Amino acid sequence: MVYVKLESDWTDADGVTHSAGESVDVDAATLAALQADGVVSEGRSGGKDGTDWVGPTGTNWVGPTSTTP
């Protein structure tokens, strides 16, 4: 599983809608589908505003910090 930041709204397989800018935990297959659909950016940069996302290793990250599954 991997946390990704959504670039646009997305409804998961359970019917839960997630808003753009929200971080979600997805598996590799879902990540690939989201990247193909442009729902998440590929790599660290590529956000709609051209800025890098400060994820779990950045200094502004306030989300989960555990690295254990």
C-alpha positions as CSV (number, residue, x, y, z in Angstrom):
1,M,0.0,0.0,0.0
2,V,1.1,3.5,-0.7
3,Y,-0.2,7.0,0.3
4,V,-0.9,9.2,-2.7
5,K,-2.2,12.8,-3.0
6,L,-5.2,13.1,-5.3
7,E,-5.1,15.7,-8.0
8,S,-8.8,15.4,-8.7
9,D,-11.9,14.0,-7.0
10,W,-12.1,10.1,-7.0
11,T,-14.6,7.6,-5.9
12,D,-13.1,4.3,-4.6
13,A,-14.4,0.8,-5.1
14,D,-16.4,1.0,-1.9
15,G,-18.3,4.1,-3.3
16,V,-16.5,6.5,-0.9
17,T,-15.7,9.9,-2.6
18,H,-12.4,11.5,-1.9
19,S,-11.7,15.1,-2.7
20,A,-8.8,16.5,-4.7
21,G,-5.9,17.3,-2.3
22,E,-6.8,14.4,0.0
23,S,-4.2,11.7,0.6
24,V,-5.4,8.1,0.3
25,D,-3.8,4.7,0.9
26,V,-4.0,2.5,-2.3
27,D,-2.6,-0.7,-3.6
28,A,-0.3,-0.9,-6.6
29,A,-3.0,-1.8,-9.1
30,T,-5.2,1.1,-8.0
31,L,-2.3,3.4,-8.1
32,A,-1.5,2.4,-11.7
33,A,-5.2,3.0,-12.6
34,L,-5.2,6.4,-10.9
35,Q,-2.0,7.5,-12.6
36,A,-3.4,6.4,-16.0
37,D,-6.6,8.4,-15.4
38,G,-4.6,11.5,-14.2
39,V,-6.1,11.4,-10.8
40,V,-2.6,11.3,-9.2
41,S,0.6,12.7,-10.6
42,E,3.5,10.5,-11.5
43,G,6.6,11.2,-9.5
44,R,7.1,14.0,-6.9
45,S,6.4,16.9,-9.2
46,G,3.6,17.2,-11.7
47,G,0.8,18.6,-9.6
48,K,-1.6,20.9,-11.4
49,D,0.1,24.0,-10.0
50,G,3.6,22.7,-10.9
51,T,4.7,22.3,-7.3
52,D,6.2,19.3,-5.5
53,W,4.0,17.5,-3.0
54,V,5.6,17.3,0.4
55,G,4.9,13.8,1.4
56,P,5.9,11.6,4.3
57,T,9.6,12.6,4.0
58,G,9.0,16.3,3.8
59,T,9.0,18.7,6.7
60,N,5.4,19.8,6.3
61,W,3.9,16.3,6.3
62,V,1.2,15.9,9.0
63,G,-0.1,12.5,8.0
64,P,0.9,9.0,9.1
65,T,4.5,8.4,9.9
66,S,4.7,4.7,10.3
67,T,6.8,2.8,7.8
68,T,5.6,-0.7,8.9
69,P,2.7,-2.3,7.1
